[in-house]
Structures are given as C-alpha cells and as structure tokens.
C-alpha cells in the first residue's frame, strides 16, 4: 500500500465503515486534501478494480485496495481532481463495469440555519430539506436524502439501486442536530428506498421515510422517490383569488361540503380489493357530479398514506405522501387542479392526533421513542392501540406544522379538517385512572397540544390567507374558533352536539318527538359560540348505526319524508353544511370502504327524487345569501315559533345581505297534515314558496302552496301571519322581501 495512504487512513473509522456502523463516513470516504496532494477513498465491496477518472472518462487512475474488505484508495501528490469533478469506474467480479459519481464528495444541502430553525421548531419548509429530493448538484443528477434520527448509531439509504445493502450508502450525520444526509448520484424518481437504522442497541431496523413524498402500493411499505416539481399547475388564478380572502369573507361564503372516500365513491372492479379508479380517472367524474349537485367543496378522507384499508386513512404512516392506492403525487395534483378548474374547493382530513405502531412507520423510529412521547401515559392511546405525538418536542411540532402547510402549499389544498382534536386537548382522553398524568397545574389539559394548535392556526393564517383549518372537536372546549383568551384559532368547528341531538330526535318515532323537542331546538342556544359546520359524516353511517334513510322511523314513504324534512331543517339551520357521500340519494346499506356506493339505487324513483331534492337544496343554498351570509351573526336567524312541542312544528326566519330575499322555514316533524295552518311572519307582503319537500317531484303528496299573501292578525307573537297548507313530515321554505309595516 502507498505509504501516504497508510499514514492518512484512520483505522478506527475503517473498522466502523466495513462493519456498517459509521455515522460520519465522509471523514474517511470521498475527496480529501492531504498535504499538497489529495486522497480519494471509496468503499466498493465485491469490486475487482476501481478507477478514478474525470467526468469525461479521461485521466484515469487505478485505485489501490486497502485491506480485504472492499475499501479502495488513491493518493495523488498534487491536486488532480477538484471537489466533485471525478467519477468511479468500478469493475465487479462478473466483469460488469459501473460508472458513477462519488456520493461522498458532495457538500451538504442543509445549512446551519436549517439546523437551527429545525431545532427551534420553526423550519416550516423543512419538507424541502428532509426526505428524498431529486436534484442536480455540480452537473450530476441524483437524489438527496436526509432524515432525522438522533438516537441512531448509523443510518443508511437502502433501495433497489444498491441491492438493499445497508453498508453501501451509509449516511453522514450533521453534528448534534441528529440529521443524516447523503446525495446519491443516478437515483431517480420511481426508485424504491428505505432507511436502514442501526439503533443504540445494535439492532437493524428498516423504516419508510417520514418525509417521503410517495409510497409503494400496500401491502408493500417502501418509500418511492418522487419529483413534486414536475407537475405544471393551471390554477394560478384560483390561488391568487384565494389569497384575497380573509376569515370574514370565508365565514360569509356558502359552504356545502360533500365528504368523500375516493376508493369507495366508485370502484372500477367491485370484486377486487385493489380495483380502484385512479386520481386522474376520478377527477372528471367527481368534478362533474359534485358540480351538478351544487356542492361547493369536497372533503377527502384518508389521502395521506396508510397501510390498513379499514382505518379509512386515520392511521397514517406517510404524512407527506398521497396514498398510492389511486396513483402518483402528480396524479393527485391533477385531481386537485381539476377540482379548482371546476370551482370546487378541496378539504383534506389531517390526522395529528395519533399514529400507528406499524414497524415501517414513525413508531420507535430510531429504536427509541422519537415522534411519540416516551412516557406511555402521555404517548399512547390504550383504546386505539396507537401512539400519541410528543407535541412538546420542537422537531415533532415542526414535523406536524410543516406537514399541514405542505398540503396547502405543495398540493394547493384549500382547507384541512383536523381529526380527533378532543383526543389531543385532554390528557385523560379515553384513559382510566393511572393511564394518564396531569399537567404542571394538576389538570387534564394538554398544554403542549394547545400550543401546537394555536401556533399552527396563526402560521396558516400568515402564510396562506384564504386557506382554513376545521376542528373536529367533540366537547365544549371554549374558543375553538377564536384567538380570544386561550382560543385555539381554528376557522371552523364541526357541530357534533347538534349532530348527536338532531339524529337522536330524527330516529325517534314521531309520536315521541313531542317529549324530545329540546333535542331539536337546543342547538340555537349555542349556535353562535363557535363558527360551526353542521355535519352528518361518515361516522354516522357505519358500525351498525344504519344508513341515514334506515335511521328514519315509519314505512318507506315516511322514511323518505322524514329524511327530506331533516335535510330541509339542516339547510335552514345556521352553520355551514356537510353531508357524506351516498346520503344525497338515500343509500340503504351502511357505507363500507370495500365497495362502491350503491349507485344502482338510482334506478328506483324514490332514491332519484331524493337526490333531486338535495340538488335543489344546494341550488337554493347557493342562491340565497340568507342561508350562509350571517351564519355567525345573531341577526341572521330568528325563531318564529320553537315552542310547539305538541305538534312538533318549528318555524324560523333567515336573513342575508339585504332586506330582499329573506327566507321563512316551516318544518313539520309528524305525519299529520295541517290545512289552514297559520304562521306568524315578520312583515306584510308576498311569501313565495321556493322549496317544499312534499312536492311530487321529490316523491311527496304534492301539497304545495306557491305564493301566499300575509294578512294582519296576531299569530306567534307577530302582528301579521300567512295561512298555508302544511303537509305531513315536510320542510317548506318561502322567500320574502322585508319591509316596515305601515
């Protein structure tokens, strides 16, 4: 061996390298100055000969073997090859020769400022640095890999490009921040990879990339190199217009949300667990249907990658990757782009409340608790069998906040719905005594989670005006949708209280509804305490809860009439609207992620007429500002009569932007018709019926009113009234122009 090489070689690092246990391989591999000359060292197990040559293939130098473990070295008495300007020609024992640049000659892409911001929890573009990023450095094409694994002894990139051998691409640790990085030439989009991690206990574990942008199709679990910059967006005007919106404009806009599970909305092959339509196939079908039905938004369940179909996407392993069940990242971008082209906003369900224990995921990522809290009383959900994020750890907080921003900024998502917020806010959520630990004040609030949610909402407002975040929060936690006091700062909140009370009321036999009238009216006592969205979500039509249609009491006609009345009341009630797919046409079976919606139902006139009714509800909702403009202003709603429990009839008015086109709703929740029914009204004038759920076109008896004139005479505490024929089990809506009585 050349004497200079022998003098230069660090034999301790040599032993660590060949044993696959080195965390700083650039200290021994790559291009190094040595005196006035240079040393270039490579690790090429099974190589017969290795040459160093210029990028053009000239000026080749045969490297010497150092030991018998695949380490090769070259000493040159003067600088011949500068920086990265060389390549290896490696000839293996089978005679093949591979030409490649040296991964260990490239400088880090991650700066000291990146490391500082990440350690402080404030690097909101960290997804641009961690993960796998195809790029060109010094004219060499490849992929830059970086991962945070502070407890690891060694981390390697393994994949189909290196025979999954963890010794070949051992990564360089970047000092005490715990980030490992390596640029690997010639690795390209589509290549599979994982991180092989040697733990403190010398155990080798294989992990998918926490920041990976694509994953293998389940049940395989490798990450896939993806180029998120290859798609050419066409929604520039959409994004520009979105930036002009503030919270008030969002609150005063219509929001009719169609909640969807893409895999089961429609399937290509019903008898195939993998028989999904792709994002690009779904895009025009979804856009056409949603637009035709008059929905303004779609909300997608389960888009971030998840291993188990039955979790519906709520046990995530790939937070930065759209699920491969329906295609590639570029395909999902096309889907979002198509929605925007058709004027449809896209909301994603986002799950920072927990993550599963799957071996390839975040659980015990570097052999020890990292993303999860190390104390099982704070780091585990006993009922769900999942881990809880360590919300107080800066880098974990950064992972989550950056992830929320990632979907909005890289995929142009308009809003996020945060799943299971209550489980984040309460330390004792779903736990028995002894399974949780109090905060520093001795109470059950999770102070770190509160801080995370407040920080997230502030940053989203600052960076992405016009985007919004919705809380699924099932308790009476105060100020969820405000920054007042200890407010969380969400844009909207699901109204779970209304949903539970209302569905219980609607499931009751009409005979008993008079005894439960408060379940119908109580929601108005707190309707303005938050910026609510009224929801009838997927959770209400699974697990033996029955479909919406079959929740309704009575014979077939009454079930349909009840459901139409329920939807009419829901659309008249203050708050934005959400219905889960299939509810719009009265699917009879409970929803299952394993099959398509029962579109064959639409061959039946009852289902088809219910679908038309929901379509017309959406049309009226979008047309009349009274149904959305003052959702969060007390002047937008007023009871006419909410006390008629014996007849189970309610009436109320909704007010919009102006005195014109205000709306009067009358809902009859019993199968009793009332001819000559008097309703107090706010003013004299004409009242034109614009919706009647009993219309024949909706499958009703045809008892409609068209236009009626208000008459003087006291009723419901008013000085004037209208007289109508009120059909059984019905929702009626009249428009009128308010004017002062003379």
Secondary structure, 3 states (H helix, E strand, C coil): CCHHHHHHCCHHHHHHHHCCCCCCHHHCCEEEEECCEEEEEEECCCEEEEEEECCCCCCCEECEEECCCCEEEEEECCCCCCCCCCEEEEEECCCCEEEECCHHHCCCCCCHHHHHHHHHCCCCCHHHCCEEEEEEECCEEEEEEEEECCCCCEEEEEECCCCCCCCCCECEEEHHHCEEEEEEECCCCCCEEEEEEECCCCCEEEECCCCCCCECCCCCCCEECCCCCCCCCCCHHHHHHHHCCCHHHHHCCCCEEEEECHHHHCECCCCCCCCECCHHHHHHHHHHHHHHHCCCEEEECCCEEECCHHHCCCCEEEEEEECHHHCCHHHHHHHHHHHHHCCCEEEEEECCCCECCCCCCCCCCCCCCCCECCCHHHHEECCCCEECECCCCHHHHHHHHHHHHHHHHHCCCCEEEECCHHHHHECCCCCCCCCCCCCCCCCCECHHHHHHHHHHHHHHHHHCCCCEEEECCCCCCCCCCCCCCCCCCCCEEECHHHHHHHHHHHHCCHHHHHHHHHHHHHHHHCCCCCCEEEEECHHHHCCCCCCHHHHCCCCHHHHHHHHHHHHHHHHHCCCEEEEECCCCCCCCCCCCCCCCCCHHHHHCHHHHHHHHHHHHHHHHHHHCHHHCCCCCCHHHEEEEECCCCCCCEEEEEECCCCCCCEEEEEEECCCCCEEEEEEECCCCCEEEEEEECCCHHHCCCCCCCCEEECEEEEECCEEEEEEEEECCCEEEEEEECCCCCC
